[in-house]
C-alpha cells in the first residue's frame, strides 16, 4: 500500500511551483513511496547501540603538516616566464589605461 498519494505529490509540486503532468504525478508517487520505505527500513536497523556515522570506514588526515619554508628565488621563478621586467612578470596590457 502506498504511503504517499498522488494528491500529496501534486500538493508538494504546487508548493514548489513545479508543473507536473498526470503521468509524472503517478510515477513520482511510486518513486517517493519507495524512498520513504527505504528510509523506514534504515530506521529499523539503526539501533541506539550503533553510533551514527558519515562514513563506513574511519577517516584519517592524509595531508602533511603545514610547515613554512623559504620561497623560491625570484630569478628562478622568472626564468620560466615568457617576459619579465623589474623582478615581475611582464604581461600584455588589456585595458586602455596608463
N, C-alpha and C positions, 0 to 999 in steps of 0.2 A: 504494500500500500504506500502510495506517495505521500510524503510529509509536506512537500511544497506544491501548492496548487498552481494551476495556470493563472488564476486571478492574482495570486500573490506575486508571481513573476511580472505580470502586467502592471501591478501597482508599483513595484520597485523600479521597473523600467520607466514608468511615468514620472516618478520622483527624480530619476536620474536624467530625465528628458531624452530617453533613448526610444526611438520609434522601432518597434519590432513587429514583424508580420505574424499572423496566427501560427504559421508553421514554426517560426523561431520561438514563439512562446511555448509551444508544446515541447520542442526539443530541449529548451533551456530548463523547463520544469523537471524533465527527467534527469538532465545532467546535474542540476543543483541538488536534486534528491540523492544522487549517488555520492556527491561531495559531502552532504550532511550525514549520510550513513557511514562514510569512511571516517569522518571526524568522531562520530559516536563510537565506532569500534576502537579507535585510538584512545578515547577517553576511558573505555572499559579496561584497557590494558594498562594504562597509566595509573599505577597504584601509589599510595603515599610513600612506600619504601623505595621507589625508583625516582631519583632526583631528575628534574628537568634538565635537558642538555640541548645545546645548539648544534653540537657536532657529535657523531657517534664515537670518534676517537679523540683522545686528549691532544690538544694542540700545544706546540711549543714555539717559542720565538726562534726563527731561523736567521735572523739578522745579526750581524756582528755589532759590537759596541760602537757607538758613535764617538770616535776619538779625534780631536782636532789635529790636523797635520799641516805642515807648511805647504803653501800652494806652489804651483809650478812657476818657474821664472817667466817673466813677461816675454823675453826673447824666444823661449821655447814655444810658447802659446802662439805668438805672432808668426813663427816660422812656417806654419801651415796655412796662414791666411793668404788669400789672393792679393791683398793690398793692405798696407799698414802705414800709419803716419803718426808721429809723436807718441809712440807706445800704445796706439789704439788701432782697432780695425777701421779700415777705410772702406766706406760703402757708398754707392751712388746716392745722390740727393734725390728724394722722391717728392718733396714739397717745394713750392716756389718761394721759399723763404731764404734769408741770408743766414 
